[in-house]
Amino acid sequence: MIRPHTERLKAAVTEDEIQPDLIRIGRRFALKRALSLGGLALLTGCDLFTHSGVDAALWAMLRFDDRVQAALFSRRRLAQTYPPSAVTKPFRFNAYYEEWQVRGVPEDWRLEVSGLVADKAPWTLEKLRSLPNEMQVTRHICIEGWSQIGQWSGVPLHVFLQRVGADLRARYVSFKCFDGYSTSVDMPSALHPQTILALDFLDQPLAPEWGAPVRLRIPTKLGFKSAKNIQAISVTNTYPGGFWEDQGYNWFSGS
């Protein structure tokens, strides 16, 4: 179970695509190291859940990290991919609680769509499967410190957003899940070619522990951003936060 201990927070920076200019690379590397190590040093031993001046400084550092990561992010830079033979078996899962899942997927499940979109009609699983489908073998990086390689298939999120007439100039895309979880991403991350609404794991429909019936799979970010059991997607210009983000986790969370 992921717990909001501050020593587990990461100030991870997603670099821009590699440039031939070695000076630029060096500056980016130095910035990344300074943010990561400096952020962790500040966070060690501190409690984010009080209202001291130290807490205010830590929150400011997290927001600064978010801005830097967003500035360095590039939709053209892809997360590393692997051959199917590299898939970790058995693949570890987390954030699965039987008390939340005893009923399984709600019988009346529909994917709700709201916010700055032209078509707010709900989607069935069958309708989602009618859209273009892509497979990826990418690394899932957990904020707890472990990572594994998995194979997911699903609908590219940019395809879905275009199909519902989303305002692609909006700032955020948020996700709510029927188990009470929530998260959100910036629009450039939502439009990244490797960000998908995953429907299958290892060529089989998602089981509850993998996030049935649909989950977000976004390999350019830490694992807690890949929300499971999605119930609703909203496009908005109002910062939506998220379950862990509202408790002090870095919002951008690039891997």
VOGU-3710 file (C-alpha; in Angstrom, 3 decimals, decimal comma):
1> mirphterlk> 0,000/0,000/0,000  1,346/3,404/-0,892  1,563/5,631/2,169  2,077/9,414/2,090  5,404/9,383/3,948  7,458/12,295/2,817  10,625/10,258/2,484  9,003/8,473/-0,459  8,305/11,623/-2,414  10,303/12,064/-5,598
11> aavtedeiqp> 11,104/15,246/-7,496  11,536/13,400/-10,791  12,264/15,463/-13,900  11,360/14,437/-17,434  14,102/15,783/-19,691  13,542/17,236/-23,109  14,706/15,211/-26,082  18,483/14,891/-26,343  20,218/17,710/-28,184  23,630/17,587/-29,813
21> dlirigrrfa> 24,718/20,601/-27,822  26,698/19,080/-24,945  26,520/22,249/-22,905  22,724/22,136/-22,987  22,760/18,492/-21,936  25,073/19,294/-19,064  22,874/22,102/-17,849  19,780/19,925/-17,971  21,548/17,131/-16,105  22,802/19,511/-13,443
31> lkralslggl> 19,334/20,998/-13,020  17,762/17,573/-12,748  20,280/16,452/-10,132  19,901/19,652/-8,148  16,127/19,393/-8,071  16,010/15,703/-7,221  18,668/15,683/-4,525  17,759/19,079/-3,141  14,065/18,231/-2,984  14,704/14,934/-1,229
41> alltgcdlft> 17,102/16,546/1,225  14,514/19,150/2,158  11,736/16,606/2,491  13,605/14,151/4,712  12,107/14,079/8,183  9,518/16,774/7,488  5,779/16,494/7,977  3,672/17,872/5,112  0,494/17,751/7,164  1,154/20,667/9,517
51> hsgvdaalwa> 0,949/24,387/8,786  4,480/25,512/9,615  6,680/27,742/7,495  8,730/24,660/6,625  5,629/23,056/5,144  4,959/26,162/3,069  8,509/26,011/1,740  8,127/22,335/0,846  4,880/22,977/-1,013  6,557/25,818/-2,882
61> mlrfddrvqa> 9,411/23,464/-3,833  6,942/20,888/-5,158  5,141/23,496/-7,240  8,500/24,756/-8,559  9,454/21,197/-9,507  6,149/20,857/-11,363  6,852/23,973/-13,409  10,375/22,853/-14,268  9,267/19,340/-15,257  6,507/20,756/-17,445
71> alfsrrrlaq> 8,994/23,085/-19,143  11,364/20,184/-19,902  8,637/17,812/-21,075  8,486/16,960/-24,774  5,732/15,036/-26,544  8,392/13,872/-29,025  10,500/12,121/-26,389  9,254/8,580/-25,787  9,614/6,338/-22,787  11,829/3,335/-23,474
81> typpsavtkp> 10,057/0,337/-24,977  10,979/-3,347/-24,725  10,312/-6,628/-26,551  7,478/-8,807/-25,184  10,109/-11,250/-23,928  11,207/-8,621/-21,385  7,840/-8,533/-19,579  8,211/-9,202/-15,853  6,496/-12,429/-14,799  4,741/-12,529/-12,498
91> frfnayyeew> 4,000/-8,832/-12,784  3,559/-7,171/-9,416  0,459/-5,091/-8,829  -0,398/-2,688/-6,047  -3,259/-0,482/-4,876  -5,697/-3,391/-5,096  -7,974/-3,761/-2,104  -10,514/-6,557/-2,076  -12,893/-4,578/0,129  -13,169/-2,051/-2,739
101> qvrgvpedwr> -13,556/-4,694/-5,417  -15,949/-7,278/-3,962  -18,645/-6,184/-6,401  -16,291/-6,069/-9,361  -16,997/-3,670/-12,209  -20,411/-1,992/-11,748  -23,006/-3,586/-14,035  -24,086/-0,187/-15,284  -20,514/0,999/-15,869  -20,157/3,711/-18,469
111> levsglvadk> -17,193/6,010/-19,012  -18,477/9,482/-18,209  -17,133/12,476/-20,134  -17,461/16,073/-18,956  -15,934/19,516/-19,058  -14,576/21,200/-22,175  -15,719/18,593/-24,684  -18,264/18,747/-27,503  -19,746/15,268/-26,996  -20,560/14,378/-23,378
121> apwtleklrs> -22,280/11,072/-24,155  -21,035/8,192/-21,950  -18,981/5,404/-23,502  -19,464/1,661/-23,218  -16,532/-0,724/-23,166  -17,572/-2,045/-26,575  -17,547/1,454/-28,018  -14,081/2,086/-26,589  -12,818/-1,115/-28,193  -14,042/0,103/-31,572
131> lpnemqvtrh> -11,424/2,878/-31,558  -7,852/2,398/-32,841  -5,839/0,210/-30,490  -2,118/0,223/-29,734  0,124/-2,105/-27,718  3,107/-1,013/-25,658  5,722/-2,812/-23,572  6,968/-0,205/-21,130  8,294/0,106/-17,606  5,948/0,850/-14,712
141> iciegwsqig> 7,900/2,904/-12,138  6,378/2,975/-8,657  7,018/5,841/-6,263  7,772/3,197/-3,605  11,033/2,444/-5,409  10,325/-0,642/-7,541  9,726/-0,993/-11,262  8,621/-3,743/-13,638  8,029/-4,121/-17,359  4,489/-4,836/-18,536
151> qwsgvplhvf> 2,514/-5,132/-21,741  -0,616/-3,039/-22,119  -2,972/-2,460/-25,048  -5,565/0,236/-25,441  -6,817/3,403/-27,064  -4,379/6,327/-27,358  -5,811/9,039/-25,155  -5,242/11,682/-27,836  -7,475/9,660/-30,181  -10,230/9,510/-27,557
161> lqrvgadlra> -9,971/13,228/-26,757  -10,187/14,133/-30,426  -13,177/11,821/-30,901  -15,176/13,505/-28,122  -14,249/16,967/-29,382  -12,123/17,955/-26,401  -10,656/21,440/-26,290  -7,003/20,503/-26,750  -5,994/23,983/-25,615  -7,340/23,247/-22,125
171> ryvsfkcfdg> -4,803/22,867/-19,327  -5,808/19,634/-17,601  -7,401/16,229/-18,007  -8,683/14,648/-14,807  -9,670/11,067/-14,000  -12,059/9,791/-11,337  -12,351/6,116/-10,472  -15,254/4,109/-9,093  -13,103/2,983/-6,138  -12,700/6,582/-4,933
181> ystsvdmpsa> -9,294/7,291/-6,477  -8,532/10,325/-8,651  -5,624/11,939/-10,460  -4,972/14,465/-13,224  -2,397/15,321/-15,883  -1,521/18,320/-18,000  -2,819/18,393/-21,567  0,610/17,873/-23,231  1,056/14,684/-21,177  -2,459/13,555/-22,097
191> lhpqtilald> -1,630/14,028/-25,780  1,687/12,168/-25,567  1,630/9,286/-28,100  2,320/6,671/-25,386  -0,506/7,776/-23,079  -3,308/5,242/-23,507  -6,612/4,163/-22,022  -5,520/0,581/-21,393  -8,119/-2,145/-21,923  -5,894/-5,245/-21,947
201> fldqplapew> -2,902/-6,595/-20,055  -0,861/-9,369/-21,697  -3,476/-9,628/-24,471  -6,305/-10,294/-21,999  -9,041/-7,908/-20,798  -8,013/-6,143/-17,630  -8,691/-8,087/-14,441  -9,690/-6,103/-11,314  -6,129/-6,016/-9,977  -4,951/-4,481/-13,245
211> gapvrlript> -7,628/-1,780/-13,202  -10,709/-3,203/-14,976  -12,472/-2,207/-17,100  -10,171/0,643/-18,209  -7,139/2,333/-16,725  -4,810/5,127/-17,668  -1,360/3,957/-18,742  1,160/6,798/-18,949  4,763/5,523/-18,997  6,306/9,008/-18,909
221> klgfksakni> 5,097/9,426/-15,300  5,336/7,593/-11,988  2,923/4,727/-11,521  0,428/6,417/-9,211  -0,601/8,662/-12,136  -1,827/5,608/-14,102  -5,264/5,552/-12,493  -7,156/2,246/-12,369  -10,903/1,558/-12,543  -11,666/4,779/-14,395
231> qaisvtntyp> -15,229/6,022/-14,151  -15,007/9,574/-15,507  -12,754/11,822/-17,585  -12,997/15,592/-17,523  -11,232/18,303/-19,532  -10,803/21,525/-17,600  -8,824/24,702/-17,062  -9,295/24,477/-13,288  -6,554/22,629/-11,417  -8,162/19,300/-10,376
241> ggfwedqgyn> -5,479/17,844/-8,094  -5,786/14,181/-7,175  -5,941/11,699/-4,295  -2,195/11,636/-3,544  -1,384/14,972/-5,130  -3,642/16,722/-2,594  -1,630/15,061/0,189  1,743/16,349/-0,948  2,872/14,144/-3,825  4,560/15,918/-6,717
251> wfsgs> 1,793/16,615/-9,261  3,717/16,379/-12,541  5,633/13,270/-11,408  7,642/12,624/-14,539  9,544/9,348/-14,446
//
